[in-house]
Amino acid sequence: GATLHGAKLAYKTHGTLNAAKDNVILFPHMYSGTPKSMEMFVGAGRPLDPEKYFIILPGQFGNGFSSSPSNTPPPFNMGAFPDIQIGDDVRAQHRLITEQFGITELQLVLGWSMGAEQTYEWAVAYPDMVKRAAPIAGTAKTTPHDFIFVRLLEDVIKSDPAWNGGFYTDPDAVHVGMRRHAQVWSVMG
């Protein structure tokens, strides 16, 4: 129910958008990823070939490059950053694609894990726009297991004595919760 005015969506592109604007692949990333994380799958002679396709690698809100608690000005900074859902990311991606590039057709939307969730959302929200969808190792709805896992990751961040409801008072401190998050994610992710 919140509106994040002036929200920014980071993205990277590879290849050239053709005159018909019908050579587009959208490849959203997984949890803890960035557009750069997906670049290893893009290359000449590969299925995601920038010599054939215009490939868009969108970011997600909260990933540190797009609008996030750490880079959004008050009143929505830090602990006041609104709860973001998969649908919010997809609506922002849709605006990017249609308003920035004038694209009305996607040859393929693909992604795995949280990128697969975005792929499902794209297929349901914009079925006339999505020609092909390839959700990989992801579910259309968050499973109880994934819900508990994400809650664990949230809880380890909140275990930081400096958490303060997300309003850290010392931005230069090495935060215990973020280190714990990285440790859990490296073992479980």
Backbone bond lengths (Angstrom), bond angles and torsions (degrees), N, CA, C in turn:
res aa  C-N    CA-C-N  psi(-1)  N-CA   C-N-CA  omega(-1)  CA-C   N-CA-C  phi
1 G - - - 1.443 - - 1.508 114.04 -
2 A 1.315 118.19 -4.98 1.467 120.56 -179.10 1.524 109.96 -91.74
3 T 1.307 115.44 156.47 1.458 121.92 174.09 1.516 108.19 -117.89
4 L 1.299 116.69 126.13 1.455 122.55 178.45 1.522 107.72 -100.28
5 H 1.327 116.02 90.75 1.463 121.29 -177.70 1.528 110.34 -64.66
6 G 1.323 115.83 139.10 1.458 120.61 178.65 1.509 114.14 71.05
7 A 1.330 117.50 21.02 1.465 120.72 -179.12 1.529 109.90 -60.27
8 K 1.318 116.18 144.79 1.462 123.30 -179.75 1.521 109.19 -117.12
9 L 1.335 115.11 136.55 1.461 121.28 177.35 1.520 107.76 -118.31
10 A 1.316 116.58 112.95 1.461 121.18 177.06 1.524 109.23 -74.53
11 Y 1.332 116.47 149.79 1.454 120.36 177.32 1.522 108.78 -161.80
12 K 1.324 114.71 161.92 1.461 122.38 172.94 1.520 107.21 -130.47
13 T 1.310 115.76 152.47 1.461 120.11 176.06 1.521 109.66 -128.98
14 H 1.318 114.59 154.38 1.469 122.86 174.98 1.519 107.37 -136.66
15 G 1.301 116.56 140.75 1.457 120.98 -179.98 1.515 110.84 89.72
16 T 1.330 114.26 -172.39 1.462 121.56 -176.42 1.522 109.61 -123.80
17 L 1.306 115.86 132.01 1.454 121.23 174.83 1.520 108.11 -71.72
18 N 1.332 116.88 123.41 1.463 119.34 -178.12 1.539 110.67 -76.31
19 A 1.323 116.35 170.31 1.465 121.58 -175.89 1.525 111.55 -62.09
20 A 1.328 117.68 -35.37 1.467 121.10 179.63 1.533 111.96 -78.04
21 K 1.327 117.04 -12.43 1.473 124.00 -178.50 1.533 111.38 56.84
22 D 1.333 115.05 39.42 1.465 119.59 -178.35 1.534 113.28 -122.29
23 N 1.329 115.97 23.88 1.462 120.17 -179.85 1.530 111.52 -118.94
24 V 1.327 116.88 39.04 1.461 121.79 -168.90 1.521 112.05 -103.48
25 I 1.322 115.14 133.75 1.461 123.85 171.69 1.527 107.01 -120.77
26 L 1.327 116.17 133.33 1.460 122.79 176.29 1.519 108.30 -110.50
27 F 1.339 116.45 128.01 1.464 121.67 -173.75 1.531 109.43 -132.18
28 P 1.353 117.56 80.29 1.463 119.87 177.45 1.527 111.66 -70.27
29 H 1.306 115.75 154.42 1.465 120.15 -174.80 1.524 113.70 -95.08
30 M 1.315 113.30 172.39 1.448 122.81 -177.88 1.534 110.76 -86.56
31 Y 1.340 115.90 173.62 1.464 121.71 175.62 1.526 108.96 -55.03
32 S 1.280 116.04 135.41 1.469 126.11 179.21 1.525 113.07 71.77
33 G 1.318 117.37 5.79 1.459 120.81 178.31 1.516 112.05 -91.11
34 T 1.301 114.73 -178.80 1.463 123.70 174.82 1.527 107.34 -144.11
35 P 1.317 117.73 168.54 1.473 117.63 174.47 1.534 112.23 -53.65
36 K 1.318 117.25 -37.31 1.462 120.21 179.66 1.534 111.58 -62.15
37 S 1.326 117.40 -31.82 1.473 121.00 179.64 1.519 112.32 -58.77
38 M 1.318 117.14 -27.16 1.460 121.17 -174.68 1.532 112.47 -90.14
39 E 1.324 117.55 -10.42 1.466 120.35 -174.43 1.521 113.59 -63.72
40 M 1.310 118.71 -24.82 1.461 119.76 -178.38 1.531 112.07 -66.70
41 F 1.340 117.71 -14.52 1.457 121.74 179.78 1.526 112.64 -95.24
42 V 1.310 116.63 -3.30 1.459 122.27 -176.73 1.520 108.81 -105.12
43 G 1.315 117.73 130.56 1.453 119.33 176.88 1.524 112.57 176.66
44 A 1.304 115.14 158.48 1.470 121.60 179.02 1.527 109.61 -57.86
45 G 1.323 116.13 134.88 1.450 121.91 179.34 1.516 114.40 80.66
46 R 1.313 118.10 -5.44 1.461 121.61 177.99 1.530 108.72 -94.62
47 P 1.342 117.20 167.28 1.468 118.27 176.87 1.534 112.95 -57.41
48 L 1.308 117.73 -34.60 1.469 121.74 175.50 1.529 107.61 -96.87
49 D 1.309 114.27 74.05 1.462 122.37 -172.21 1.535 110.28 -95.22
50 P 1.337 117.72 113.64 1.463 119.84 -179.63 1.532 113.61 -69.71
51 E 1.324 117.39 -8.69 1.463 119.30 173.68 1.534 111.04 -78.14
52 K 1.344 116.76 -18.95 1.462 121.95 179.02 1.530 112.29 -108.71
53 Y 1.327 116.00 -35.28 1.460 120.66 -170.05 1.527 111.97 -121.14
54 F 1.320 114.27 155.57 1.457 122.72 169.02 1.524 105.11 -98.28
55 I 1.306 116.62 109.51 1.457 122.68 -171.36 1.522 108.50 -105.98
56 I 1.324 115.32 123.55 1.462 121.74 -179.90 1.520 108.19 -108.83
57 L 1.324 115.32 125.72 1.464 122.86 178.45 1.534 107.12 -111.29
58 P 1.345 117.26 93.27 1.461 119.14 -177.08 1.514 112.30 -82.07
59 G 1.312 115.30 150.36 1.455 120.75 171.93 1.517 110.62 -83.40
60 Q 1.311 114.66 -172.47 1.447 121.88 176.41 1.520 108.09 -131.17
61 F 1.321 115.91 151.37 1.453 119.19 173.00 1.523 109.08 -63.06
62 G 1.306 115.83 139.50 1.456 121.28 178.16 1.514 114.28 89.57
63 N 1.349 119.29 0.43 1.470 119.73 -177.13 1.520 113.29 -90.20
64 G 1.334 117.72 2.51 1.461 121.09 177.31 1.507 114.67 96.67
65 F 1.325 117.93 -24.10 1.465 121.83 176.93 1.526 110.20 -99.62
66 S 1.329 116.59 -46.50 1.461 121.17 170.96 1.528 107.25 -75.79
67 S 1.332 117.16 178.01 1.461 119.40 177.97 1.523 109.45 -53.82
68 S 1.323 115.33 129.88 1.458 123.44 -173.26 1.522 109.05 -146.75
69 P 1.329 117.83 165.64 1.464 119.44 177.10 1.530 112.96 -56.30
70 S 1.321 116.39 -31.66 1.469 120.60 -175.69 1.518 114.38 -82.16
71 N 1.339 119.32 -17.46 1.466 119.66 -175.56 1.527 113.88 -126.33
72 T 1.315 116.70 7.61 1.463 121.10 178.76 1.526 108.91 -96.12
73 P 1.320 117.51 133.22 1.466 119.28 -179.77 1.532 111.83 -72.32
74 P 1.334 117.24 160.59 1.461 120.13 174.33 1.527 109.99 -56.39
75 P 1.276 118.93 148.01 1.465 127.99 14.39 1.532 114.19 -94.13
76 F 1.349 119.39 7.42 1.472 120.82 -175.86 1.522 113.13 -109.69
77 N 1.306 117.64 23.44 1.454 120.88 179.29 1.530 111.05 -84.99
78 M 1.280 114.44 167.23 1.469 124.37 174.35 1.528 111.46 44.68
79 G 1.321 118.07 -125.68 1.466 122.62 -175.91 1.514 114.63 -66.86
80 A 1.329 118.42 -11.40 1.464 121.77 178.87 1.533 112.48 -92.99
81 F 1.336 117.22 2.28 1.459 120.21 178.78 1.528 108.56 -62.79
82 P 1.328 117.61 133.77 1.471 119.20 -176.00 1.527 112.61 -67.53
83 D 1.333 114.71 154.11 1.460 120.03 173.41 1.523 108.04 -64.58
84 I 1.308 116.32 131.47 1.462 122.43 -177.27 1.528 107.99 -112.08
85 Q 1.308 115.98 139.29 1.456 122.46 178.00 1.532 109.01 -115.30
86 I 1.313 116.30 164.71 1.468 121.48 177.20 1.527 110.42 -54.73
87 G 1.324 117.06 -41.75 1.459 121.05 179.96 1.521 112.91 -60.32
88 D 1.333 117.55 -32.02 1.466 120.54 177.77 1.526 110.67 -65.91
89 D 1.324 116.26 -42.92 1.465 120.21 177.72 1.528 110.52 -63.16
90 V 1.329 116.26 -43.64 1.463 119.89 -177.58 1.527 110.90 -66.58
91 R 1.329 117.59 -40.54 1.475 119.36 177.21 1.531 110.72 -62.55
92 A 1.321 117.45 -39.68 1.466 120.19 177.49 1.529 110.75 -66.36
93 Q 1.326 117.26 -40.60 1.469 120.66 176.83 1.526 110.37 -62.74
94 H 1.319 116.99 -40.74 1.462 120.96 178.51 1.527 110.54 -61.23
95 R 1.313 116.03 -43.12 1.472 119.10 178.17 1.525 110.50 -63.83
96 L 1.315 117.64 -41.83 1.463 121.32 177.50 1.529 109.74 -57.61
97 I 1.313 116.07 -50.61 1.455 121.47 -174.40 1.531 111.80 -66.54
98 T 1.315 116.56 -43.58 1.463 119.24 -176.18 1.527 112.58 -82.15
99 E 1.332 117.11 -41.69 1.465 120.07 -175.15 1.524 113.03 -84.94
100 Q 1.307 117.60 -40.12 1.470 121.08 -178.07 1.529 111.74 -78.66
101 F 1.348 115.43 -43.21 1.461 119.99 -173.60 1.529 114.07 -108.34
102 G 1.311 119.18 -12.69 1.465 121.70 -178.30 1.513 113.54 68.83
103 I 1.310 117.38 28.89 1.463 123.13 -177.36 1.526 109.29 -88.05
104 T 1.343 116.18 136.16 1.461 121.37 178.45 1.528 112.82 -120.21
105 E 1.341 116.94 -2.13 1.466 121.03 -175.61 1.524 109.17 -143.94
106 L 1.324 115.56 133.89 1.463 121.95 175.51 1.523 108.44 -115.01
107 Q 1.330 117.29 122.43 1.457 120.75 177.66 1.521 111.07 -65.65
108 L 1.335 115.54 -34.49 1.464 119.98 -177.01 1.519 109.11 -156.84
109 V 1.328 115.11 137.39 1.460 122.48 165.32 1.513 105.01 -119.02
110 L 1.319 116.73 127.79 1.458 120.08 179.80 1.511 110.18 -143.95
111 G 1.313 114.91 157.81 1.452 121.18 176.43 1.512 108.81 175.98
112 W 1.322 115.83 162.88 1.452 118.30 176.27 1.511 109.49 -122.09
113 S 1.324 114.27 158.05 1.448 123.16 -178.51 1.529 109.16 57.91
114 M 1.328 118.64 -120.13 1.457 119.78 178.81 1.528 111.10 -65.61
115 G 1.311 117.85 -26.98 1.461 121.15 172.56 1.528 111.20 -66.25
116 A 1.338 116.84 -33.14 1.468 120.87 175.54 1.524 110.24 -68.41
117 E 1.339 116.77 -39.17 1.465 119.17 176.54 1.531 110.33 -59.95
118 Q 1.330 116.29 -40.70 1.458 119.79 177.30 1.530 110.56 -66.01
119 T 1.321 117.30 -36.94 1.460 121.68 178.20 1.529 110.50 -61.80
120 Y 1.332 116.78 -46.39 1.466 120.08 176.57 1.528 110.58 -59.36
121 E 1.317 116.91 -44.52 1.470 120.94 -179.30 1.523 110.90 -61.33
122 W 1.329 116.76 -42.29 1.465 120.88 176.62 1.530 110.63 -58.44
123 A 1.335 116.63 -46.98 1.462 120.98 -176.54 1.524 111.73 -63.74
124 V 1.318 117.35 -34.29 1.460 121.60 -179.40 1.525 111.19 -82.59
125 A 1.325 117.45 -43.49 1.467 120.93 -175.55 1.531 112.87 -75.72
126 Y 1.327 117.10 -32.44 1.468 121.53 -175.00 1.534 110.93 -133.99
127 P 1.341 117.66 57.62 1.468 120.04 -174.19 1.532 113.73 -62.57
128 D 1.312 118.32 -30.06 1.466 120.04 179.77 1.520 112.19 -75.28
129 M 1.307 116.66 -16.40 1.457 121.22 -177.62 1.534 111.96 -93.91
130 V 1.337 116.84 -30.16 1.461 123.09 -174.16 1.527 109.54 -93.54
131 K 1.346 116.50 111.32 1.475 120.81 179.17 1.521 111.66 -77.79
132 R 1.327 116.75 -38.84 1.466 122.57 -178.98 1.521 108.24 -142.13
133 A 1.328 115.12 143.49 1.463 120.87 177.03 1.521 108.67 -130.34
134 A 1.325 116.24 135.36 1.464 121.12 179.21 1.527 109.50 -131.51
135 P 1.348 116.35 80.32 1.456 118.78 174.03 1.527 109.07 -77.04
136 I 1.309 116.78 128.36 1.461 122.03 -175.40 1.522 108.75 -119.62
137 A 1.334 116.22 125.75 1.467 122.80 175.71 1.526 111.54 49.82
138 G 1.314 115.05 47.27 1.451 120.35 177.78 1.515 109.49 -147.59
139 T 1.305 115.82 165.77 1.450 121.32 -177.89 1.521 110.13 -119.32
140 A 1.324 115.71 155.43 1.457 120.73 177.91 1.525 111.15 -72.84
141 K 1.307 116.40 -22.96 1.464 122.20 178.51 1.525 107.08 -134.80
142 T 1.309 116.09 140.41 1.465 119.92 -179.47 1.528 109.60 -61.54
143 T 1.314 116.03 127.64 1.462 121.23 179.55 1.529 109.87 -77.38
144 P 1.331 117.91 159.03 1.469 119.31 176.34 1.535 111.75 -56.14
145 H 1.338 116.65 -38.47 1.468 120.14 178.78 1.525 110.81 -59.93
146 D 1.345 116.51 -48.39 1.465 119.98 -179.75 1.525 111.66 -65.39
147 F 1.334 116.56 -37.96 1.465 120.06 177.78 1.522 110.19 -59.38
148 I 1.338 116.74 -46.16 1.470 120.84 179.58 1.523 110.60 -65.06
149 F 1.331 117.32 -40.44 1.460 120.63 179.35 1.531 111.50 -62.71
150 V 1.328 116.49 -45.77 1.471 119.45 179.35 1.530 109.76 -65.68
151 R 1.331 117.29 -39.03 1.466 120.36 177.08 1.529 110.38 -61.10
152 L 1.328 117.51 -39.88 1.464 121.53 175.82 1.528 110.27 -58.67
153 L 1.337 116.74 -46.38 1.462 119.84 179.78 1.526 111.28 -62.43
154 E 1.324 116.90 -39.25 1.471 120.03 175.63 1.517 110.64 -63.80
155 D 1.323 116.49 -44.85 1.469 120.53 -177.03 1.519 112.52 -63.55
156 V 1.335 118.21 -36.53 1.461 118.22 179.46 1.533 110.63 -69.09
157 I 1.320 117.71 -33.89 1.468 119.42 174.84 1.524 109.61 -65.67
158 K 1.324 116.58 -44.41 1.463 121.14 -178.22 1.525 112.93 -71.15
159 S 1.328 117.57 -12.51 1.470 120.80 177.68 1.519 112.38 -74.85
160 D 1.304 117.27 -10.51 1.460 121.93 178.88 1.527 109.32 -63.13
161 P 1.338 118.49 126.50 1.470 119.83 177.36 1.534 112.96 -57.32
162 A 1.299 117.52 -22.57 1.469 121.25 179.83 1.527 112.46 -91.24
163 W 1.338 118.49 5.17 1.467 122.78 -174.36 1.530 112.53 -52.49
164 N 1.302 117.70 -54.94 1.467 122.69 175.17 1.525 112.25 52.88
165 G 1.331 116.54 42.86 1.460 120.19 179.19 1.518 113.57 66.61
166 G 1.313 116.82 21.72 1.467 121.06 -178.41 1.520 113.32 91.74
167 F 1.313 117.42 -0.45 1.470 121.75 179.13 1.531 109.23 -105.96
168 Y 1.328 114.86 76.15 1.460 120.15 178.17 1.527 109.21 -61.91
169 T 1.329 115.68 137.04 1.463 118.91 -179.23 1.522 112.49 -94.49
170 D 1.337 117.39 -18.14 1.462 121.02 178.73 1.528 108.76 -120.90
171 P 1.345 117.37 94.04 1.469 119.57 -175.92 1.519 113.95 -66.73
172 D 1.320 117.94 -14.22 1.456 120.56 -179.07 1.522 113.15 -93.39
173 A 1.316 116.95 -7.17 1.467 120.18 -177.86 1.524 109.80 -71.14
174 V 1.315 115.65 147.08 1.462 120.49 171.69 1.521 105.41 -81.28
175 H 1.302 115.61 118.45 1.459 119.52 -171.18 1.522 111.62 -90.33
176 V 1.323 114.14 128.78 1.457 122.39 -179.07 1.524 110.93 -59.20
177 G 1.325 117.02 -45.62 1.468 120.76 -177.33 1.517 113.01 -61.56
178 M 1.324 117.35 -40.26 1.467 119.79 179.19 1.525 111.04 -67.36
179 R 1.338 116.66 -37.42 1.470 119.26 175.93 1.523 110.27 -64.43
180 R 1.330 116.28 -42.46 1.468 119.91 178.84 1.528 110.40 -63.38
181 H 1.327 117.48 -40.99 1.465 121.74 177.90 1.520 109.61 -58.68
182 A 1.316 116.78 -47.50 1.468 121.02 -179.84 1.525 111.11 -61.87
183 Q 1.337 117.19 -39.05 1.456 120.32 179.66 1.526 110.79 -66.35
184 V 1.324 117.31 -46.64 1.466 120.22 -179.49 1.517 109.78 -64.07
185 W 1.346 116.65 -44.45 1.468 120.22 -177.89 1.518 110.78 -63.75
186 S 1.337 118.01 -38.32 1.459 120.09 -179.05 1.512 112.18 -67.46
187 V 1.319 117.22 -30.62 1.465 121.24 179.55 1.522 110.99 -84.22
188 M 1.348 116.99 -42.52 1.459 121.46 -172.28 1.527 113.92 -97.78
189 G 1.338 117.77 -25.83 1.450 121.35 -170.01 1.499 114.16 -73.26
